[in-house]
Amino acid sequence: MSGPNGTFFRSRWVDAPRGVRELDAGALPAGFRAAGLACGIKPSRRLDIGVVACDDDAATSAALFTRNALVAAAVELSREAALDRLRAVVVNSGNANVATEEQGREVARAMIAAVAEELGIDGARVGVASTGVIGVPMDLAVVAEGARRAAAELSESGGEAFSEAILTSDRWPKRASLEVQLSAGPVRLSAQAKGAGMISPSFATMLCFVQTDAAVDATTLDRLLRAAVERSFERVSVDGQLSTNDSVFAIAGGRSGVTVAAGTEDERVFAAALDALLRQLAVEMVADGEGAERVARLVVRGAVEAVDPVARAVANSPLVKCALHGKDPNWGRILQAAGQAVPDADLSQLSLFIEGIHVANAGGAMPLPDEALRRLEAGMAGDEVEMRLDLAAAGEEAEIFFCDLGHGYVSFNSEYTT
């Protein structure tokens, strides 16, 4: 899957839920405004600071952050915010604001204060996020003024600019807006995300901002967000690297007048829409991996203690990822990575399938007729490649999405700060 085209739900691995209608990708739910502008963090004068805000004082929220021990100043301060009742989030791109000591925390505080003052709200209700290069101090006055200007320029049509202001090495913006039909009427659900490198499944491996005009209590919103993240951003890998800045924010404003109550059919429908939204965004990130040309989905079946380690080992293997880049169904590399992850496991029943074709088992390659070989070759050359690895005849299942590793990734990351 290369760049965006056609509908949002374009991956064969993500089904558009029933009762969901796609809207203009940059549209925001009722009661939300956003803005994105250039304040000078990026030397290219590309958009580099954005704000998204909810006008409803009764807004509820939920947030998740990276598990990395080294975190950005933005993550430190956001963790201290009123995460169940946020009204706004301010984001900068082009600088991660990590390993910048107290000066970095002062910059993040200034961003929060500028937005809070401009909007006339408590600073505890403003989250903050950053993304970009690590270890480079930012100019406090420049960034604070950029945050203030962005807050002053908020508009109902600002979602598109906001989604572009959060990008770094991304080749395209990742955004969507959906209408979800509930029993008492429609609600809107939108999201903007970024991520292309330094991505490995461990909580929220990127930045993502979710808005809805449904009324959802904070406890329910937190539970739904965690479940959706577990099936989406937890299940992706570009390079096996866990970012220092990973954050997901969700805000429910309630302007629609429609309530999503826990334990109801409406909750099930809303949860399915949120799940599909984040799942497609996760696939988008993998497809946009730095220099990536194709995405693979691997499903591993077997003992509960083995399936996840094996899935992650295969997805993060540079040998497997290079083979994917070369359209090479090199089953030996996949089996090697599996055995490395669970060295004491019994793999005598192991079987590997690529695009539904049984290519190998523990004893070696399967003999394939010419027609199957042609299908295998065509499948490996596609934008999306399906793989299944059975460690045993029955058991649990783990899924992961990963991309190829090629010259583009090496070139980009060898020149990243120079």
C-alpha positions in Angstrom: 0.0 0.0 0.0 1.8 3.1 -1.2 0.4 6.7 -0.7 -3.2 7.6 0.1 -5.8 7.2 -2.6 -9.5 6.6 -2.7 -11.3 5.8 0.5 -9.8 5.8 4.0 -10.5 2.1 4.6 -8.4 0.9 1.7 -6.3 -1.9 3.3 -7.7 -5.4 2.9 -6.9 -6.0 6.6 -9.3 -3.3 7.9 -13.0 -3.6 7.3 -15.1 -0.4 7.3 -17.7 -0.9 10.1 -21.4 -1.0 9.3 -23.2 2.3 10.0 -20.0 4.3 9.4 -19.8 6.9 6.7 -16.5 8.6 5.6 -16.5 12.4 5.6 -13.9 14.8 4.3 -10.7 13.6 5.9 -9.8 17.0 7.4 -13.2 17.6 9.0 -13.6 17.9 12.8 -16.6 16.9 15.0 -18.9 19.6 16.2 -17.4 21.7 19.0 -13.8 21.2 17.9 -11.4 23.7 16.3 -7.8 23.3 15.1 -5.0 25.2 13.5 -1.5 24.5 12.1 1.2 27.1 11.2 4.9 27.6 10.7 6.7 29.3 13.6 10.3 28.6 12.6 11.2 25.2 14.3 11.7 23.7 10.8 14.1 25.7 8.7 12.1 24.9 5.6 9.2 27.0 7.0 6.9 24.0 6.8 4.1 23.9 9.2 5.5 22.9 12.6 3.1 23.8 15.4 -0.6 23.0 15.8 -3.4 23.1 18.3 -6.6 21.2 18.5 -9.2 22.3 21.0 -12.7 21.5 22.3 -15.1 24.3 23.0 -17.2 22.3 25.5 -16.2 22.7 29.1 -17.7 19.4 30.0 -15.2 17.6 27.7 -13.8 14.3 28.9 -10.5 12.7 27.7 -8.0 9.9 27.9 -4.4 9.6 27.0 -1.6 7.0 26.6 2.1 7.4 26.4 5.4 5.7 25.5 7.0 3.0 27.7 10.5 4.3 26.9 12.5 5.2 30.0 13.8 8.3 28.2 10.9 10.6 27.5 10.3 14.0 26.0 9.5 17.0 28.2 6.1 17.0 26.6 5.4 13.5 27.9 6.6 14.4 31.4 4.2 17.4 31.6 1.3 15.7 29.9 1.4 12.9 32.4 0.9 15.5 35.1 -2.1 17.1 33.3 -5.8 16.4 34.0 -5.9 13.5 31.6 -9.6 12.8 32.1 -10.8 16.3 31.2 -8.4 17.8 28.7 -9.8 20.6 26.5 -6.8 21.1 24.1 -3.5 19.7 22.9 -0.6 21.7 21.5 1.9 20.0 19.3 5.2 20.9 17.7 7.1 19.0 15.0 10.7 19.3 13.9 12.1 18.9 17.5 11.4 16.1 19.9 12.4 18.2 23.0 14.1 15.2 24.5 17.4 15.3 26.5 17.1 19.0 26.8 17.0 19.1 30.6 15.1 22.0 32.4 15.2 24.2 29.4 13.1 21.7 27.5 10.6 21.5 30.3 10.4 25.3 30.3 9.6 25.3 26.6 6.8 22.7 27.1 5.4 24.7 30.0 5.4 27.8 27.9 3.5 26.1 25.1 0.9 25.0 27.6 0.6 28.4 29.2 0.3 30.2 25.9 -2.6 28.0 24.7 -4.3 28.1 28.1 -4.1 31.9 28.3 -5.3 32.4 24.7 -8.3 30.0 25.2 -9.0 31.1 28.8 -8.8 27.7 30.3 -6.9 26.0 33.1 -3.4 24.9 32.0 -4.0 21.5 33.6 -6.6 20.9 30.8 -4.0 21.4 28.0 -1.9 18.4 26.8 1.4 18.9 24.9 3.3 16.7 22.4 6.5 17.0 20.4 8.2 15.1 17.6 11.4 15.5 15.7 15.2 15.4 16.3 16.4 14.5 19.8 18.8 16.6 21.9 18.5 20.0 20.3 17.2 22.9 22.4 14.3 25.0 21.1 13.9 28.8 21.3 11.4 29.3 24.1 10.1 32.7 22.8 9.7 31.5 19.2 7.8 28.3 20.2 5.6 30.0 22.8 4.6 32.7 20.3 3.9 30.0 17.7 1.6 28.2 20.2 -0.2 31.4 21.1 -0.7 32.2 17.4 -2.0 28.7 16.6 -4.5 29.0 19.5 -5.6 32.4 18.3 -6.2 31.0 14.7 -8.3 28.0 15.7 -11.1 27.3 13.2 -13.6 24.6 12.5 -11.8 24.0 9.1 -8.3 23.8 10.7 -8.1 20.0 10.9 -6.2 19.7 7.6 -3.5 22.2 8.6 -3.2 20.6 12.0 -2.7 17.2 10.5 0.2 18.6 8.4 1.8 20.6 11.2 2.5 17.4 13.2 4.5 15.6 10.4 8.2 14.9 10.4 9.6 12.2 8.0 6.0 11.2 6.9 5.4 11.2 3.2 1.7 12.0 3.6 -0.7 13.1 6.3 -2.7 10.4 8.2 -6.2 11.6 9.0 -9.8 10.7 8.8 -13.2 11.8 9.8 -16.2 9.5 10.2 -19.9 9.7 10.9 -21.1 6.9 13.2 -24.8 6.2 13.4 -26.0 5.5 16.9 -29.4 4.8 18.3 -30.1 8.5 19.2 -28.5 9.9 16.1 -25.1 10.3 14.4 -21.9 11.3 16.0 -18.6 12.3 14.4 -15.2 10.7 15.1 -12.0 12.1 13.7 -8.3 11.5 14.1 -5.0 12.9 13.0 -1.7 10.9 13.4 1.9 10.9 12.4 4.6 8.2 12.3 7.0 6.8 9.8 10.2 5.9 11.7 11.3 5.0 15.3 8.2 2.8 15.5 7.9 -0.5 17.4 4.9 -2.0 19.1 4.8 -1.0 22.7 1.9 1.2 23.7 1.4 4.2 21.5 4.3 4.2 19.0 3.6 7.6 17.4 1.4 10.6 17.9 -2.3 10.4 17.4 -5.1 12.8 18.3 -8.7 11.6 18.4 -11.9 13.8 18.7 -15.6 13.0 18.9 -18.7 15.0 19.5 -20.3 12.1 21.3 -20.7 12.3 25.1 -18.5 9.6 26.7 -17.5 9.5 30.3 -13.8 9.5 31.0 -13.6 5.9 32.3 -15.4 4.5 29.3 -13.3 6.6 26.9 -10.1 5.4 28.5 -11.2 1.8 28.3 -12.2 2.0 24.6 -9.0 3.9 23.7 -6.8 1.3 25.4 -8.6 -1.6 23.6 -8.3 0.1 20.2 -4.6 0.9 20.7 -3.9 -2.7 21.7 -5.3 -3.8 18.3 -3.6 -1.1 16.3 -0.6 0.9 17.4 0.5 -2.0 19.6 0.7 -4.3 16.6 3.0 -2.3 14.2 6.7 -2.1 13.6 8.8 -0.1 11.2 12.2 -0.5 12.7 11.8 -2.0 16.2 12.7 1.3 17.9 10.4 2.7 20.6 10.1 6.4 20.4 10.7 8.8 23.3 7.6 10.9 22.5 4.8 8.4 21.7 1.4 9.8 22.7 -2.3 9.2 22.0 -4.9 11.8 23.1 -8.7 11.3 22.8 -11.2 14.1 23.7 -15.0 13.7 23.8 -16.9 17.0 23.7 -20.5 15.9 23.7 -21.8 18.6 21.3 -23.9 16.1 19.4 -26.1 15.5 22.4 -25.7 11.7 21.8 -24.3 9.7 24.8 -22.2 6.5 24.5 -23.2 4.7 27.6 -21.1 1.8 28.9 -22.5 -1.7 28.3 -24.9 -0.6 25.5 -25.2 -1.4 21.8 -24.1 2.1 21.1 -20.9 1.5 22.9 -20.3 -1.6 20.8 -20.9 0.4 17.6 -18.8 3.3 18.7 -16.0 1.0 19.8 -16.0 -0.8 16.5 -15.6 2.6 14.6 -12.8 3.7 16.9 -11.1 0.3 16.5 -11.2 0.5 12.7 -10.1 4.1 12.6 -7.0 3.5 14.6 -6.3 0.2 12.9 -6.2 1.8 9.5 -4.1 4.6 10.8 -1.6 2.0 12.2 -1.4 0.3 8.8 -0.9 3.8 7.2 2.1 4.4 9.4 3.7 1.1 8.5 3.1 1.7 4.8 4.7 5.1 5.3 7.8 3.6 7.0 10.9 5.5 5.9 11.7 4.2 2.5 9.1 1.4 2.7 7.6 -0.1 -0.4 5.3 -2.8 1.0 3.6 -3.9 4.2 3.3 -7.4 5.6 0.7 -8.8 8.0 2.0 -11.8 10.0 -0.3 -14.0 12.1 1.4 -16.4 14.4 -0.6 -19.3 16.0 0.6 -21.5 18.8 1.3 -21.5 22.5 0.2 -18.4 24.3 3.7 -17.7 25.7 5.3 -18.0 22.2 3.0 -16.3 19.7 3.8 -12.7 20.6 7.6 -13.0 21.0 7.7 -14.8 17.6 5.6 -12.3 15.8 7.7 -9.4 17.1 11.0 -11.2 16.4 10.0 -11.8 12.7 8.6 -8.3 12.3 11.8 -6.7 13.6 14.3 -9.0 11.8 16.4 -6.9 9.4 16.9 -10.1 7.3 13.1 -10.7 7.0 12.5 -7.0 6.2 15.2 -7.0 3.6 13.7 -10.1 2.0 10.3 -8.4 1.9 11.9 -5.4 0.2 13.4 -7.7 -2.4 10.1 -9.5 -3.0 11.9 -12.7 -1.9 9.8 -15.4 -0.1 12.9 -16.4 1.9 11.2 -18.7 4.3 14.5 -19.6 6.0 14.8 -16.1 7.5 11.3 -16.2 8.9 11.9 -19.6 10.5 15.2 -18.5 11.9 13.7 -15.5 13.5 11.0 -17.6 15.0 13.4 -20.1 16.5 15.5 -17.3 17.9 12.5 -15.9 19.8 11.6 -19.2 21.5 14.8 -21.2 21.7 13.3 -23.9 23.9 10.1 -24.4 22.0 9.1 -27.5 20.0 8.8 -26.3 16.4 8.4 -29.8 14.9 4.8 -28.9 13.8 5.8 -25.5 12.3 4.3 -24.4 9.0 4.6 -21.2 7.1 2.1 -19.8 4.6 2.6 -16.7 2.3 -0.5 -15.4 0.6 -2.2 -18.7 1.5 0.4 -20.8 -0.1 2.1 -23.4 2.2 5.8 -22.6 1.5 7.7 -24.5 4.2 7.5 -26.6 7.4 10.0 -27.6 10.0 11.4 -30.1 7.5 12.1 -27.6 4.7 10.5 -26.1 1.6 7.2 -27.5 0.3 7.2 -28.6 -3.4 5.1 -26.1 -5.3 3.6 -26.4 -8.8 4.3 -23.7 -11.3 0.9 -22.1 -10.8 1.6 -21.7 -7.0 5.0 -20.3 -7.7 3.6 -17.7 -10.0 1.0 -16.7 -7.3 3.7 -16.6 -4.7 5.8 -14.3 -6.9 2.9 -12.0 -7.6 1.9 -11.9 -3.9 5.4 -10.9 -2.8 5.5 -8.1 -5.2 2.2 -6.5 -4.0 1.7 -3.6 -1.7 0.4 -5.8 1.1 1.8 -9.3 1.8 -0.1 -11.8 4.0 1.9 -14.3 6.1 0.8 -17.0 8.6 3.2 -18.9 10.8 1.7 -21.9 12.7 3.9 -23.1 15.5 1.4 -25.8 16.5 -1.8 -27.3 15.4 -3.8 -25.2 17.8 -3.5 -22.4 20.4 -3.5 -18.6 20.7 -3.0 -16.1 17.9 -0.8 -12.9 17.6 -0.9 -10.4 14.7 1.6 -7.8 13.7 2.1 -5.4 10.8 5.5 -4.5 9.5 7.2 -3.0 6.5 10.2 -3.8 4.3 13.7 -2.4 4.9 15.6 -0.9 2.0 18.0 1.7 0.7 15.6 4.5 1.4 15.5 3.8 5.2 19.3 3.6 5.4 19.8 6.8 3.3 17.3 8.8 5.3 18.6 7.8 8.8 22.2 8.1 7.9 21.6 11.7 7.0 18.9 12.5 9.5 20.8 15.2 11.5 23.3 16.2 8.9 
